[in-house]
């Protein structure tokens, strides 16, 4: 199954992201099927090929939660926002004596 997801590029402490189509289970640093645009969270620049995003969505590709919300914010798609929930780190269990 295909997914539209963010691929991190850039220097340390200066992330920028490429928006790409890739297999759902592939690593974020892996090779994608197609590059659709870019997003820079510091400068808030967001550029995407809307026609290609619509094409991949019509073919069944699912955007990640973060990208879904970005697409809504910039008018690429319509719908409701999705709450993005981060996983908490597990606390180490103490061995019982």
C-alpha positions in Angstrom: 0.0 0.0 0.0 1.3 3.4 -0.9 1.5 6.4 1.5 2.3 10.1 1.1 4.8 10.9 3.8 7.5 13.3 4.8 11.2 12.5 4.3 13.6 14.5 6.4 16.4 16.3 4.7 18.7 19.1 5.8 21.3 19.8 8.5 21.3 19.0 12.2 18.8 21.2 14.0 17.5 22.6 10.7 15.0 20.1 9.4 13.2 20.4 6.1 11.1 17.8 4.5 10.4 16.4 1.1 6.8 15.3 0.5 7.0 11.9 -1.3 5.0 8.8 -2.3 6.5 5.6 -0.9 5.5 2.2 0.4 3.7 2.5 3.7 6.2 0.2 5.5 9.4 1.6 3.9 11.8 3.6 6.0 11.5 7.4 5.9 15.0 7.6 4.4 14.3 5.1 1.7 13.7 5.6 -2.0 10.3 6.9 -2.9 8.1 6.4 -5.9 7.7 10.1 -6.6 8.7 13.5 -5.1 5.7 15.8 -4.8 7.1 18.9 -3.1 8.7 20.2 0.1 7.9 21.7 3.5 10.1 23.8 5.8 8.7 24.2 9.3 11.0 27.1 10.2 10.2 29.3 7.3 6.7 27.8 6.9 7.3 27.4 3.2 5.1 24.7 1.7 5.1 23.8 -2.0 3.4 20.8 -3.5 2.2 19.7 -6.9 -1.6 19.6 -6.3 -2.5 17.7 -9.4 0.0 14.9 -8.6 -1.3 14.7 -5.0 -4.8 14.4 -6.2 -3.7 11.7 -8.7 -2.0 9.6 -6.0 -5.0 10.1 -3.6 -7.3 8.8 -6.4 -5.0 5.7 -6.8 -5.4 4.9 -3.1 -2.3 6.4 -1.5 -3.0 7.5 2.1 -1.3 10.6 3.6 0.1 10.5 7.1 -1.8 12.3 9.8 0.6 15.3 9.7 0.5 15.6 6.0 -3.3 15.3 5.9 -3.5 18.3 8.3 -1.0 20.2 6.2 -2.9 19.5 3.0 -6.1 20.8 4.7 -4.3 23.9 5.9 -3.0 24.8 2.5 -6.2 23.9 0.6 -4.9 20.8 -1.3 -7.7 18.6 0.1 -10.9 19.0 2.0 -12.2 17.3 5.2 -11.7 17.3 8.9 -8.4 17.6 10.8 -7.0 14.5 12.5 -5.6 14.7 16.0 -1.9 13.7 15.9 -1.1 11.7 19.1 2.6 11.1 20.0 3.5 7.9 21.6 4.8 8.2 25.2 8.1 6.6 26.2 7.6 3.5 28.3 8.8 3.7 31.9 11.3 1.0 32.9 9.8 -1.5 35.3 11.6 -2.1 38.6 12.5 -5.8 39.3 10.6 -7.0 42.3 12.8 -8.4 45.0 
